[in-house]
Amino acid sequence: MGAPAMVASGALCVLLCAPAFAQAPAPAAATAKAPQGGAASSEAGVVFGRWDNDHNHVLSLAEFQQGWKALRRAGEIQARLHGQFQAVDANHNDAIDAGEYASLALVKRAGASAQPLSTFDRNRDQRLEFDEYVELVRRMVSSQAATPAPRKAP
């Protein structure tokens, strides 16, 4: 499992466990130290490192709150993308095939400059699974954001 997948699975655990943490007694200090050793702590270490903005190996309450907010936002985006993926998957086979690909709003908006489905089909099964769809959205949104919209004549 790569670092992005580890962070995603750790993020999911944090989201699922949040109600239990909310009921736990508050710690005496408003800081947390970097995790030590083990597979679970290496995943936690990746998240901790991303949240530790000043790299002092201590999470302040402000750093935790900022990281938590970003984690929740990422979870909301992931849920929205999954809903869009399911809506486009007309035959409900948990993948987007060529016909469904052509109906994607991003593909329609790109028009003739849209890259073919095969560009995003990492496993070459002629369809896009959810992780491939997320990569498609990430790349197409960033490329469309980099291309200025044509100006309308006055």
DOVO-138738 format. One record per residue (C-alpha): x, y negated, z; residue number from 1. Coordinates in nm, 2 decimals, decimal comma. Layout:
BEGIN
[[X; Y; Z]; NUM]
...
This chain:
BEGIN
[[0,00; 0,00; 0,00]; 1]
[[0,15; -0,34; -0,11]; 2]
[[0,16; -0,65; 0,11]; 3]
[[-0,15; -0,81; -0,04]; 4]
[[-0,35; -0,49; 0,01]; 5]
[[-0,22; -0,46; 0,37]; 6]
[[-0,32; -0,82; 0,45]; 7]
[[-0,66; -0,76; 0,29]; 8]
[[-0,72; -0,45; 0,50]; 9]
[[-0,60; -0,63; 0,81]; 10]
[[-0,82; -0,92; 0,74]; 11]
[[-1,12; -0,68; 0,70]; 12]
[[-1,03; -0,53; 1,04]; 13]
[[-1,01; -0,88; 1,20]; 14]
[[-1,35; -0,97; 1,05]; 15]
[[-1,51; -0,65; 1,17]; 16]
[[-1,36; -0,66; 1,51]; 17]
[[-1,43; -1,03; 1,57]; 18]
[[-1,75; -0,98; 1,78]; 19]
[[-1,56; -0,76; 2,02]; 20]
[[-1,28; -1,01; 2,05]; 21]
[[-1,53; -1,29; 2,11]; 22]
[[-1,65; -1,11; 2,42]; 23]
[[-1,30; -1,04; 2,56]; 24]
[[-1,17; -1,26; 2,83]; 25]
[[-0,96; -1,56; 2,70]; 26]
[[-0,59; -1,52; 2,73]; 27]
[[-0,41; -1,73; 2,99]; 28]
[[-0,20; -1,91; 2,73]; 29]
[[-0,31; -2,06; 2,40]; 30]
[[-0,02; -1,90; 2,21]; 31]
[[0,06; -1,56; 2,07]; 32]
[[0,40; -1,41; 2,01]; 33]
[[0,50; -1,22; 1,69]; 34]
[[0,41; -0,85; 1,69]; 35]
[[0,69; -0,59; 1,74]; 36]
[[0,74; -0,25; 1,56]; 37]
[[0,50; 0,01; 1,41]; 38]
[[0,30; 0,03; 1,09]; 39]
[[0,00; -0,16; 1,23]; 40]
[[0,23; -0,43; 1,36]; 41]
[[0,40; -0,47; 1,02]; 42]
[[0,06; -0,55; 0,88]; 43]
[[-0,01; -0,78; 1,17]; 44]
[[0,34; -0,93; 1,12]; 45]
[[0,26; -1,02; 0,76]; 46]
[[-0,05; -1,20; 0,87]; 47]
[[0,13; -1,35; 1,17]; 48]
[[0,41; -1,48; 0,95]; 49]
[[0,16; -1,65; 0,71]; 50]
[[-0,02; -1,82; 1,00]; 51]
[[0,30; -1,93; 1,19]; 52]
[[0,34; -2,26; 1,00]; 53]
[[0,64; -2,39; 1,20]; 54]
[[0,81; -2,04; 1,19]; 55]
[[0,88; -2,05; 1,57]; 56]
[[0,74; -1,69; 1,61]; 57]
[[0,46; -1,83; 1,83]; 58]
[[0,10; -1,90; 1,71]; 59]
[[-0,04; -2,21; 1,86]; 60]
[[-0,42; -2,24; 1,89]; 61]
[[-0,42; -2,49; 1,60]; 62]
[[-0,22; -2,24; 1,38]; 63]
[[-0,46; -1,96; 1,47]; 64]
[[-0,77; -2,17; 1,40]; 65]
[[-0,63; -2,27; 1,06]; 66]
[[-0,54; -1,91; 0,98]; 67]
[[-0,88; -1,79; 1,10]; 68]
[[-1,06; -2,05; 0,89]; 69]
[[-0,86; -1,94; 0,58]; 70]
[[-0,93; -1,58; 0,65]; 71]
[[-1,30; -1,64; 0,67]; 72]
[[-1,30; -1,84; 0,35]; 73]
[[-1,11; -1,56; 0,17]; 74]
[[-1,37; -1,31; 0,30]; 75]
[[-1,66; -1,53; 0,18]; 76]
[[-1,49; -1,56; -0,17]; 77]
[[-1,43; -1,18; -0,18]; 78]
[[-1,80; -1,12; -0,10]; 79]
[[-1,92; -1,37; -0,36]; 80]
[[-1,69; -1,21; -0,62]; 81]
[[-1,82; -0,86; -0,53]; 82]
[[-2,18; -0,98; -0,57]; 83]
[[-2,09; -1,13; -0,91]; 84]
[[-1,92; -0,80; -1,01]; 85]
[[-2,22; -0,60; -0,92]; 86]
[[-2,45; -0,83; -1,11]; 87]
[[-2,24; -0,80; -1,43]; 88]
[[-2,22; -0,42; -1,39]; 89]
[[-2,55; -0,35; -1,56]; 90]
[[-2,51; 0,03; -1,58]; 91]
[[-2,41; 0,04; -1,21]; 92]
[[-2,10; 0,26; -1,27]; 93]
[[-1,88; 0,04; -1,04]; 94]
[[-1,68; -0,09; -1,34]; 95]
[[-1,72; -0,35; -1,61]; 96]
[[-1,70; -0,20; -1,96]; 97]
[[-1,65; -0,39; -2,29]; 98]
[[-2,01; -0,48; -2,34]; 99]
[[-2,04; -0,62; -1,98]; 100]
[[-1,71; -0,79; -2,02]; 101]
[[-1,84; -0,99; -2,31]; 102]
[[-2,12; -1,12; -2,09]; 103]
[[-1,89; -1,27; -1,83]; 104]
[[-1,94; -1,64; -1,79]; 105]
[[-1,56; -1,70; -1,78]; 106]
[[-1,52; -1,50; -2,11]; 107]
[[-1,80; -1,68; -2,28]; 108]
[[-1,66; -2,02; -2,16]; 109]
[[-1,31; -1,93; -2,30]; 110]
[[-1,47; -1,83; -2,63]; 111]
[[-1,23; -1,72; -2,90]; 112]
[[-0,93; -1,79; -2,67]; 113]
[[-1,06; -1,53; -2,42]; 114]
[[-0,81; -1,25; -2,36]; 115]
[[-0,93; -0,90; -2,44]; 116]
[[-1,05; -0,66; -2,16]; 117]
[[-0,73; -0,46; -2,21]; 118]
[[-0,52; -0,75; -2,08]; 119]
[[-0,67; -0,69; -1,73]; 120]
[[-0,72; -0,32; -1,74]; 121]
[[-0,41; -0,20; -1,55]; 122]
[[-0,50; 0,17; -1,54]; 123]
[[-0,60; 0,17; -1,91]; 124]
[[-0,94; 0,33; -1,86]; 125]
[[-1,11; 0,08; -2,09]; 126]
[[-1,31; -0,08; -1,81]; 127]
[[-1,24; -0,31; -1,51]; 128]
[[-1,27; -0,19; -1,15]; 129]
[[-1,32; -0,45; -0,88]; 130]
[[-0,96; -0,53; -0,81]; 131]
[[-0,89; -0,57; -1,19]; 132]
[[-1,20; -0,80; -1,20]; 133]
[[-1,06; -1,01; -0,92]; 134]
[[-0,73; -1,05; -1,10]; 135]
[[-0,92; -1,15; -1,42]; 136]
[[-1,11; -1,42; -1,23]; 137]
[[-0,79; -1,55; -1,06]; 138]
[[-0,60; -1,57; -1,39]; 139]
[[-0,89; -1,71; -1,60]; 140]
[[-0,99; -1,97; -1,34]; 141]
[[-0,63; -2,09; -1,30]; 142]
[[-0,58; -2,11; -1,68]; 143]
[[-0,91; -2,29; -1,74]; 144]
[[-0,82; -2,53; -1,45]; 145]
[[-0,48; -2,60; -1,62]; 146]
[[-0,65; -2,68; -1,95]; 147]
[[-0,82; -3,02; -1,94]; 148]
[[-1,18; -3,04; -2,06]; 149]
[[-1,23; -3,21; -2,39]; 150]
[[-1,34; -3,57; -2,37]; 151]
[[-1,68; -3,67; -2,50]; 152]
[[-1,70; -3,95; -2,74]; 153]
[[-1,87; -4,27; -2,60]; 154]
